[in-house]
Amino acid sequence: MFNNKSILITGGTGSFGKRFSAYLTKNYSPKKVIIYSRDELKQFEMQQHFNAPCMRYFIGDVRDKERLISAMRDVDYVVHAAALKQVPAAEYNPNECIKTNIYGSQNVIDAAIEADVSRVIALSTDKAANPVNLYGATKLASDKLFVAANNMSGAKGPRFAVVRYGNVVGSRGSVVPFFHQLLDEGVTKLPVTHEEMTRFWITLDNGVEFVVKNFQRMQGGEIFVPKIPSIRILDLVESISGKREYDLVGIRPGEKLHEVMVPQEMAHHSLEFDDHYVITPAIKFFDKTVNYLKNKLGEVGQPVADKFEYHSGTNPHFLTIDELKILDKVAL
């Protein structure tokens, strides 16, 4: 699918962008892989490891629509991974989060339509479902923009979809490297915000593979949600530190006890497939009727039950402590 094609990744110097670039260059022969981000140091550091002839590095911010249009010239596929993601930082800097996560998303959409790219996938988060923090609210707004963009682009324009998944094992800024850093510094008890906290858990490789598969599946307007396991925070503490001792520090501003990826309120718009769910658009597209029960790969889904909810605390699949230890080694 990506052979002799040009792919642009916003926020491409992040954990996802690096792993996605590695996947593309290993499994395909892309014409160009364009890393679009605003940090020249991170781009310089990434170039030391990702220097294949197809790699391109563009300095730019998603807040700058004209630069995005220029960067997307002759691009076939876009992954929108750029975002301000730290929950407490977003609570204290709301305007900055809104400028990047909402206005930046609209700029990506406008640029993709202007440049006539083929397909765009935006990365979302479990925090966008029933949001209680500003980060989640901005990502929900972004999700809505990308779904509605399929109306803006017209019958022959770009198709837009969203991929929503949970916490990524070992990604930059996540809890796993933070816990390891504390242990390396000599901390004897890891900080826990609440003993009952649960989270969805996915590896970076699985996230990349899910995005690739959804470029093949997408018809436009879907929010793709993978079926992934959950973890209990105390199990994670034990798997990393070897003991279940911790310091209770209280829930941070804007933090949830559990996460939801398919809200109960969207059950009547949701479909279940073998390894994922799809939240279909709540709006009707003007130019076409899409049968989301059968995707572009020929996979067939079925409506979920009434009042269905995909919730990290009631998920039937929880990782064991031994499984968490294995994932921890993979993340390192």
C-alpha positions as CSV (number, residue, x, y, z in Angstrom):
1,M,0.0,0.0,0.0
2,F,2.8,2.4,0.8
3,N,5.2,1.4,-1.9
4,N,6.3,4.4,-4.0
5,K,4.0,6.6,-1.9
6,S,4.7,9.7,0.1
7,I,3.6,9.7,3.8
8,L,3.7,12.7,6.1
9,I,3.6,12.3,9.9
10,T,2.8,15.4,12.0
11,G,4.6,15.3,15.4
12,G,6.8,12.7,13.7
13,T,9.7,13.0,16.2
14,G,7.6,11.4,18.9
15,S,7.4,7.8,20.0
16,F,4.8,6.9,17.4
17,G,6.5,8.7,14.5
18,K,9.8,7.0,15.1
19,R,8.2,3.5,15.3
20,F,5.9,4.2,12.3
21,S,8.9,5.4,10.2
22,A,10.8,2.3,11.1
23,Y,7.9,0.1,10.2
24,L,7.4,1.9,6.8
25,T,11.1,1.7,5.8
26,K,11.4,-2.0,6.9
27,N,8.2,-3.3,5.3
28,Y,7.7,-1.0,2.3
29,S,9.6,1.1,-0.3
30,P,8.0,4.5,0.2
31,K,8.9,7.3,-2.0
32,K,9.1,9.8,0.9
33,V,8.5,9.6,4.6
34,I,8.1,13.2,5.8
35,I,8.7,14.0,9.5
36,Y,6.8,17.3,10.3
37,S,7.5,18.8,13.7
38,R,8.6,22.0,15.3
39,D,11.6,20.9,17.3
40,E,14.9,21.1,15.3
41,L,16.9,19.3,18.0
42,K,14.5,16.3,18.0
43,Q,14.7,16.2,14.3
44,F,18.5,16.3,14.3
45,E,18.6,13.4,16.8
46,M,16.1,11.4,14.8
47,Q,18.1,11.9,11.6
48,Q,21.1,10.1,13.2
49,H,19.0,6.9,13.3
50,F,16.5,7.4,10.5
51,N,18.6,8.4,7.5
52,A,17.2,6.3,4.7
53,P,17.1,8.0,1.4
54,C,13.3,8.3,1.6
55,M,13.4,10.3,4.9
56,R,12.6,14.0,4.8
57,Y,12.5,16.4,7.7
58,F,10.3,19.5,7.7
59,I,10.4,22.1,10.5
60,G,6.9,23.3,11.0
61,D,4.0,23.7,13.5
62,V,0.5,22.4,13.0
63,R,-0.6,25.8,14.0
64,D,0.8,27.1,10.7
65,K,-1.6,26.1,7.9
66,E,0.5,27.5,5.0
67,R,3.5,25.5,6.1
68,L,1.3,22.4,6.3
69,I,0.0,23.0,2.8
70,S,3.6,23.3,1.5
71,A,4.7,20.1,3.4
72,M,1.8,18.1,2.0
73,R,2.4,18.8,-1.6
74,D,2.3,15.5,-3.5
75,V,1.7,13.6,-0.3
76,D,-0.5,10.5,-0.5
77,Y,-1.1,9.6,3.2
78,V,-1.0,11.7,6.4
79,V,-0.8,10.5,10.0
80,H,-1.7,13.3,12.4
81,A,0.1,12.5,15.6
82,A,1.0,16.0,16.8
83,A,-0.6,17.1,20.0
84,L,-0.1,18.5,23.5
85,K,-0.8,15.4,25.6
86,Q,0.2,16.0,29.2
87,V,-3.0,16.2,31.2
88,P,-1.8,18.5,34.0
89,A,0.0,20.8,31.6
90,A,-3.2,21.2,29.5
91,E,-5.2,22.1,32.7
92,Y,-2.7,24.9,33.5
93,N,-2.2,26.0,29.9
94,P,-5.6,25.6,28.3
95,N,-5.2,28.1,25.5
96,E,-2.0,26.4,24.2
97,C,-3.6,23.0,24.2
98,I,-6.6,24.3,22.3
99,K,-4.4,26.0,19.7
100,T,-2.5,22.8,18.9
101,N,-5.1,20.1,19.4
102,I,-8.1,21.8,17.9
103,Y,-6.9,24.6,15.6
104,G,-4.0,22.5,14.6
105,S,-6.3,19.6,13.7
106,Q,-8.4,21.9,11.5
107,N,-5.3,23.2,9.8
108,V,-4.2,19.6,9.0
109,I,-7.7,19.0,7.5
110,D,-7.6,22.2,5.5
111,A,-4.1,21.5,4.2
112,A,-4.9,17.9,3.3
113,I,-7.9,19.0,1.3
114,E,-5.9,21.8,-0.4
115,A,-3.1,19.4,-1.2
116,D,-5.5,16.7,-2.4
117,V,-4.0,13.9,-0.3
118,S,-5.6,10.5,-0.4
119,R,-6.2,9.4,3.2
120,V,-5.6,10.9,6.6
121,I,-5.7,9.2,10.0
122,A,-5.7,11.2,13.2
123,L,-4.4,9.6,16.4
124,S,-6.8,10.0,19.3
125,T,-6.9,8.8,22.9
126,D,-9.2,7.1,25.4
127,K,-9.4,10.4,27.2
128,A,-11.5,11.8,24.3
129,A,-14.4,9.6,25.4
130,N,-16.6,11.2,28.1
131,P,-13.7,13.7,28.8
132,V,-13.2,15.2,32.2
133,N,-10.0,17.1,31.4
134,L,-9.1,19.7,28.8
135,Y,-6.8,17.4,26.9
136,G,-9.6,14.9,26.4
137,A,-12.0,17.6,25.5
138,T,-9.7,19.0,22.8
139,K,-9.1,15.5,21.4
140,L,-12.9,14.9,21.3
141,A,-13.2,18.1,19.4
142,S,-10.4,17.0,17.1
143,D,-12.1,13.6,16.5
144,K,-15.3,15.4,15.6
145,L,-13.5,17.7,13.1
146,F,-11.8,14.7,11.4
147,V,-15.1,12.8,11.0
148,A,-16.9,15.9,9.7
149,A,-14.0,16.6,7.3
150,N,-15.4,13.9,5.0
151,N,-18.2,16.2,4.2
152,M,-15.9,19.1,3.6
153,S,-13.7,17.2,1.2
154,G,-16.5,16.2,-1.2
155,A,-17.0,13.0,-3.1
156,K,-13.5,12.8,-4.6
157,G,-11.5,14.5,-1.9
158,P,-9.4,13.0,0.9
159,R,-10.9,10.5,3.3
160,F,-10.4,11.1,7.0
161,A,-10.6,8.6,9.9
162,V,-9.6,8.4,13.6
163,V,-7.7,5.8,15.5
164,R,-8.4,5.8,19.3
165,Y,-6.4,3.7,21.7
166,G,-5.2,3.7,25.3
167,N,-1.9,4.2,27.1
168,V,1.2,3.2,25.1
169,V,3.7,1.0,27.0
170,G,7.0,2.9,27.3
171,S,6.1,5.9,25.2
172,R,7.8,9.2,26.0
173,G,6.2,10.8,29.1
174,S,4.2,7.7,30.1
175,V,4.2,6.1,33.5
176,V,6.5,3.2,32.8
177,P,9.7,5.2,32.1
178,F,8.7,7.6,34.9
179,F,8.6,4.7,37.4
180,H,11.9,3.3,36.2
181,Q,13.5,6.8,36.5
182,L,12.3,7.0,40.1
183,L,13.7,3.6,40.9
184,D,17.0,4.5,39.4
185,E,17.1,7.6,41.6
186,G,16.7,5.5,44.7
187,V,13.0,5.9,45.4
188,T,11.8,2.9,47.5
189,K,8.0,3.4,47.0
190,L,6.4,4.4,43.7
191,P,3.7,7.1,43.7
192,V,0.2,6.0,43.0
193,T,-2.7,8.4,42.5
194,H,-5.5,5.9,43.4
195,E,-5.3,2.2,44.3
196,E,-8.3,1.2,42.1
197,M,-7.1,2.9,38.9
198,T,-7.2,1.0,35.7
199,R,-6.0,1.8,32.2
200,F,-6.1,0.3,28.7
201,W,-2.6,-0.9,27.6
202,I,-1.1,-1.2,24.1
203,T,2.4,-1.6,22.8
204,L,3.8,0.9,20.4
205,D,4.2,-1.9,17.7
206,N,0.6,-2.9,18.1
207,G,-0.5,0.8,17.8
208,V,1.6,1.2,14.6
209,E,0.2,-2.0,13.1
210,F,-3.3,-1.0,13.9
211,V,-2.9,2.4,12.1
212,V,-1.4,0.6,9.1
213,K,-4.3,-1.8,9.0
214,N,-6.9,1.0,9.3
215,F,-5.4,2.8,6.3
216,Q,-6.5,-0.3,4.4
217,R,-9.9,-0.6,6.1
218,M,-11.1,2.9,6.2
219,Q,-13.9,4.3,4.1
220,G,-14.0,7.7,5.8
221,G,-15.6,8.9,9.0
222,E,-14.7,5.9,11.3
223,I,-13.3,6.0,14.8
224,F,-11.3,2.8,15.0
225,V,-10.8,1.3,18.5
226,P,-8.6,-1.8,19.0
227,K,-9.5,-4.6,21.4
228,I,-6.7,-4.4,23.9
229,P,-6.1,-5.5,27.5
230,S,-6.4,-3.4,30.7
231,I,-4.1,-3.1,33.6
232,R,-4.5,-2.4,37.3
233,I,-2.1,0.3,38.5
234,L,-1.0,-1.8,41.6
235,D,-0.2,-4.7,39.3
236,L,2.0,-2.4,37.3
237,V,3.7,-1.2,40.4
238,E,4.5,-4.7,41.5
239,S,5.7,-5.8,38.0
240,I,8.2,-2.9,37.9
241,S,9.3,-2.6,41.5
242,G,8.9,-6.2,42.6
243,K,6.7,-5.2,45.5
244,R,3.3,-3.8,46.1
245,E,4.4,-0.9,48.4
246,Y,3.5,2.6,47.2
247,D,2.9,6.2,48.3
248,L,-0.6,7.4,47.7
249,V,-0.4,10.9,46.2
250,G,-4.0,11.5,45.1
251,I,-5.5,11.9,41.7
252,R,-4.0,14.7,39.6
253,P,-5.9,17.6,38.0
254,G,-8.1,16.2,35.3
255,E,-7.3,12.5,35.9
256,K,-9.8,9.7,35.6
257,L,-10.1,6.6,37.8
258,H,-10.9,4.5,34.7
259,E,-10.9,5.1,31.0
260,V,-13.5,4.5,28.3
261,M,-12.9,4.1,24.6
262,V,-16.5,3.4,23.4
263,P,-19.0,5.4,25.6
264,Q,-22.4,3.8,26.3
265,E,-23.9,6.9,24.7
266,M,-22.3,5.9,21.4
267,A,-23.4,2.2,21.5
268,H,-26.1,2.8,18.9
269,H,-23.4,4.1,16.5
270,S,-20.8,1.3,17.3
271,L,-19.9,-1.9,15.5
272,E,-17.9,-4.9,16.7
273,F,-15.3,-6.6,14.5
274,D,-13.0,-9.5,15.3
275,D,-10.2,-7.4,16.8
276,H,-11.6,-3.9,17.0
277,Y,-14.6,-1.7,17.3
278,V,-15.8,1.1,15.0
279,I,-17.7,4.1,16.1
280,T,-19.6,5.3,13.0
281,P,-20.4,8.9,12.3
282,A,-23.3,10.5,14.2
283,I,-23.8,12.8,11.2
284,K,-25.0,11.9,7.7
285,F,-22.7,12.6,4.8
286,F,-24.2,14.7,2.0
287,D,-22.6,13.0,-1.0
288,K,-22.9,9.3,-0.2
289,T,-24.2,6.5,2.0
290,V,-21.5,4.3,3.6
291,N,-22.1,0.7,4.7
292,Y,-19.8,0.6,7.7
293,L,-20.8,-3.0,8.5
294,K,-18.3,-4.1,5.8
295,N,-14.9,-2.4,5.5
296,K,-12.5,-2.0,2.6
297,L,-10.8,-5.3,3.6
298,G,-14.1,-7.2,3.4
299,E,-14.2,-7.7,7.2
300,V,-17.8,-7.8,8.4
301,G,-18.9,-6.4,11.8
302,Q,-22.1,-6.4,13.8
303,P,-23.9,-3.8,16.0
304,V,-22.9,-3.9,19.7
305,A,-25.5,-4.6,22.4
306,D,-27.6,-1.8,23.8
307,K,-25.9,0.0,26.6
308,F,-22.5,-1.5,25.5
309,E,-19.5,0.4,26.9
310,Y,-15.8,-0.4,26.4
311,H,-14.4,0.5,29.8
312,S,-11.0,-0.2,31.3
313,G,-12.4,-1.3,34.6
314,T,-14.9,-3.8,33.1
315,N,-12.8,-5.0,30.2
316,P,-12.8,-8.9,30.3
317,H,-9.0,-8.9,29.5
318,F,-6.6,-7.8,32.2
319,L,-2.8,-8.3,31.9
320,T,-1.2,-10.4,34.7
321,I,1.8,-9.3,36.6
322,D,4.0,-11.7,34.6
323,E,2.6,-10.4,31.3
324,L,3.3,-6.8,32.5
325,K,6.9,-7.8,33.3
326,I,7.3,-9.2,29.7
327,L,5.9,-6.0,28.2
328,D,8.1,-3.9,30.4
329,K,11.2,-5.6,28.9
330,V,9.8,-5.0,25.4
331,A,9.3,-1.3,26.2
332,L,12.8,-0.9,27.4
